[in-house]
Amino acid sequence: MSRIPSKSDILDWISENPTLTAKRDIAKAFGIKGAARIDLKRVLKELEADGQLEKRKRSYQDPDRLPPVSVLQITGPDADGDLFAKPMEWHGEGIEPVVLVIPRASDPALAAGDRILARLTLVKAHDHNYEARLIRRIGSNPKRVLGIFRKTAEGGRIQPIDKGSDKEWQVAGDATHGARDGELVEAEQAGPKGRMGLPRARVVERLGDPSAAKAVSLIAIHQHGIPDRFPDDVIAEADRAKPATQKDREDLRDLPLITIDPSDARDHDDACYAQADDDPENTGGHIVWVAIADVAAYVTPGSALDREARNRGNSTYFPDRVVPMLPDRLSGDLCSLHEGVPRACIAVRMKLDADGNKLAHSFHRGLMRSPASLHYEEVQQAVDGTPNERCGPLLEPVLKPLYAAYEALVSARERRQPLELDLPERRIELDDDGKVISVNFKERLDAHRLIEEFMVLANVSAAETLMAKKIPLLFRVHEEPSPEKLDALRETARASGLNLAKGQVLKTSHLNRLLNDAAGLDEAELINMSTLRSMTQAYYAPQNLGHFGLALARYAHFTSPIRRYSDLIVHRALISAHGWGKDGLRPEDYDELEKVGQHISDTERRSMMAERDTVDRYMAAFLSERVGNEFTGRVSGIARFGVFVKLDETGADGLIPMRSIGREYFHFDAEAGTLMGADTGMMISLGQRAIVRLTEAAPVTGGIALELLSLDGDAIPQGRRSPAGRSPRRRSVKAKRKADKTKRKVKRSRR
């Protein structure tokens, strides 16, 4: 009978033979045949259960792996010219993985010994385990410029698009990357500027026509002044950062804290885990853990990283790119809770009763290792009965307890009554060239709501702890609507046959009742949009004024420190409150909170405007090939100069200019938000159904022009219009105003 190898023998074999990890390979290596294979299978299962191996389809591998963004050292090309690298940080017990670097034409030349930051993809090849794409060379941070390429006999020049920049860049003939005259290009500095002449650059990306889709977000970044290049000292500081160790941290690596994010997420701020509470006095209760990346361990007060993060305020997200608050070394690597990698975190443990009420909570500074990075759709499918191979092993021990805790929180949410707006979010899908291939509305899953509820609970816990310990912080403030906006909402509701009570202290439950009454009616979208417009904009401040929309008395942002500076402030406050180290909030920082809150509120609005302008341009580019087509929509806005219609298919807003509506003069009532035809009496108001024709879509500006064909199923009546194009009624109105003005002058002269 064949001898069954020991567990250590098997682990040694797998470490030495990373490409021969199937059960068949292991059996062959140890000469195991026949019935002895059953015993081998049992040993492998035990190793898998102990967490020392992970089964992937039919092979066993070391569970530790490299994060998607890693620092590598080039080991040099092989005999075939392929460029290989090794990871600078490897936490696994097995053999160090081999990485093949896949260069792009625009990448700089790399030599043995160079350290690079790269994005990795796990592959199955006979001579390497990962493939890498260069992000940048460590220690190299060349200045970048966006501009129009102009071809010359020597190569070319770049005219920057930045406002106020009159300095051109010179491009050598072998550094144009094939750019054509008039193309928008992105280039980087190609060497020090000489004593005379223009600074030198090399083109790293051709973006084509400046009005093309691929250029849209870059133009928005520059137009809104969003910093998209990190200073040299910031990059150098990030490059010096090292992975956190367990020193002075709780070991949370045995907790199966999973991340659940969009499928295209590039960083992971938060992870969660839930289990039934075994306390006999809390029957049916839950223990919920939320772990957040410990960014404060790397971005310390007063450092270069801190100054730049405060300056940016937040990350800015576009359909095709992200402008991060922190460099890739942190945002995509050390501060991201990647699967299978030890990461520093600040976690909150929350005790809930069966009805979702929070009974207690505590904060912990720890070291975690997520067993899985999942996305919303696969988690929802698993809970709905069709788990994939990633979610299957996690369904019973991890996913179902998460959903059980979420169900308890749903009942608590229903009692709290936060504002329940129903406004679908658009998802723009791009191809590799940056062209819009589809516009869809994102599906809202319970998986999304689960994460939202856990994050809200963690944010509340942070605010409560800091208030109890009397530590200053930045609150997320959302004040109730102004009386004027509420009156406008009441008018809209009344015109729709609905009612919003007056003469009482406004609560979100009153607005939810209005929204619920409108649900299923033609006016539902109008009421949702009007309710949203009545809201004030949230902001950051050291004063606690509550969060009206969430119906919470105490609220602070804690759960996204990779992308929001406000959350980093709260993390530092928690560090100070618990005495966890010297990287907390300093006494001299307290006086700055008001100014910091104002600044990051401004940067948040700046990002929102840039993101909105970008979406508008993408929508215009998407619709530009459909000029002349008819669309259905709903009147979403009325102004003195025209009518806005939101298209059903894409959610895009287009303008019907006043001059193109019928052949009559329209009276604009700003208070009622209506237009009334002077001849026909036709009334145009918010929420009406419309059929329109697309007459113009301008990708450069994002403008969409429409022609109104029908309103609520009725064709547009044609009023009288004089040969000169001016309505007789309009002339009579102007004549009356002139007569009234003359009469007032006469009265004043006789006094």
Number of C-alpha atoms within 10 A of each C-alpha: 8 13 12 17 17 11 15 10 12 21 21 14 17 22 19 13 14 21 18 18 21 18 16 14 15 21 20 11 12 15 14 20 15 8 10 15 18 12 14 22 13 11 17 21 15 14 19 17 11 10 14 18 20 18 16 13 8 9 17 23 21 21 19 21 18 23 23 19 26 22 24 25 20 20 17 16 16 9 7 6 8 12 19 22 26 19 17 12 14 17 12 16 13 21 14 19 17 15 25 22 23 13 15 10 9 14 14 12 8 17 13 13 12 16 22 24 22 24 22 21 16 15 12 10 10 9 12 17 18 22 20 22 18 18 16 18 19 20 17 12 18 18 15 16 22 22 22 24 29 18 18 13 7 11 17 21 24 28 20 21 16 15 9 7 9 10 11 19 23 25 27 17 15 11 19 24 17 12 22 17 15 16 19 28 27 22 28 18 19 18 12 9 13 9 7 6 10 14 18 21 28 27 25 20 18 19 23 20 15 19 18 18 26 23 25 27 24 21 22 20 21 16 13 14 14 19 16 17 15 19 15 15 15 19 21 17 17 22 18 11 14 12 14 18 13 15 9 11 17 16 17 22 17 12 16 20 25 24 24 24 22 12 12 7 10 16 20 23 23 25 29 24 22 26 18 19 18 12 10 8 9 15 12 18 25 28 21 26 25 25 31 31 28 28 25 25 20 22 23 18 18 10 14 19 24 20 15 20 24 20 17 25 25 26 20 24 16 19 17 19 10 13 20 24 27 28 21 24 24 23 24 23 26 26 28 28 32 28 23 21 24 22 26 31 30 26 26 22 20 21 21 23 20 20 17 20 16 19 11 12 18 13 20 19 23 24 25 29 24 22 21 19 19 17 17 19 18 18 25 19 15 19 18 9 10 13 17 13 11 15 20 15 12 18 18 12 13 19 21 16 19 25 17 18 27 24 17 19 23 16 15 16 17 10 10 14 19 19 20 16 17 15 11 13 12 15 15 21 14 17 11 8 13 18 18 20 10 13 18 14 14 11 12 12 13 17 21 18 13 20 21 13 16 23 22 18 18 28 22 18 24 27 26 17 18 19 14 10 14 10 17 22 31 26 26 27 25 22 16 20 19 11 10 10 16 20 16 18 22 21 18 24 21 12 14 18 10 17 19 18 12 11 5 7 7 15 15 18 17 18 23 18 15 21 24 17 15 21 15 10 12 14 24 19 21 22 29 21 19 22 24 17 15 18 17 16 14 16 20 25 22 20 14 19 17 19 21 21 21 17 18 17 14 19 26 28 26 27 28 20 26 29 23 24 26 28 25 28 26 28 28 25 25 27 22 20 18 15 11 15 11 13 18 24 24 13 11 8 15 16 12 11 20 15 13 23 22 13 17 22 20 15 19 17 14 19 24 14 14 23 19 15 20 25 21 23 25 30 26 27 25 21 20 17 11 15 15 14 11 15 17 16 23 26 22 22 21 22 16 15 12 18 23 23 29 21 19 12 12 19 18 20 22 28 24 22 17 18 12 12 20 21 21 28 24 26 15 18 13 11 9 14 17 19 24 17 20 19 19 17 14 17 14 19 20 25 24 18 21 21 21 24 19 21 17 20 23 19 23 18 15 19 18 25 20 25 21 21 19 16 19 13 11 11 13 16 17 13 17 18 17 12 7 6 10 14 20 16 17 17 13 11 13 12 12 12 12 11 12 12 11 11 11 10 11 11 9 8 7 6 5
